[in-house]
Amino acid sequence: MSFVDDEDDLCPPNEEEELSLPRASINKIIKEIVPTIRVANESRELILNCCTEFIHLISSEANEICNQKNKKTISAEHILEGLNKLGFSDFTRDALNVLNDCKMQAAKRRRQSTRLENLGISEEELFRQQQELIRQAREQMNEEFQQQQFGLQAQTIENKENCDDDDDDDY
């Protein structure tokens, strides 16, 4: 990211720099950290650019470490080593905590996905049950629609009869 010599103006991003974090995420983080303070749009943009640059810096360093170790996939260990190498060792503990949280959530999702397998019902049977529920819902919807139509027809007949009665009085 490059900045103009004027302190207040930010350079517009190049086509190469189009990758960025979602503004909504940055705004949410800012709101959580300083809920009672208003933050100017220029400051939000600066924070966004700094976050993007930080991620780029760490990713590049982790990629170099990955290449030095002849690996093809950047792992969490490469990121942590990159943090330390770039002088951000203070973030290592927090990064490890986030990593452990992610691993626990992933394990929880895997356990939940195996619940289907633990039901003892085949996919074919589940599909059949689903189709039966859909059929029942359609049937109920059709019945309600027919009742609605009968009600509208009855109301139309009643209105017509009332109009005919009113017409007889006029003559």
Secondary structure, DSSP 8 states (H G I E B T S, - for coil): --B-SSTT-B----STT-----HHHHHHHHHHH-TTS---HHHHHHHHHHHHHHHHHHHHHHHHHHHHTT-SS--HHHHHHHHHHTT-GGGHHHHHHHHHHHHHHHHHHHHHHTHHHHT---HHHHHHHHHHHHHHHHHHHHHHHHHHHHHHHHHHHHHHHHHHHHHHHH-
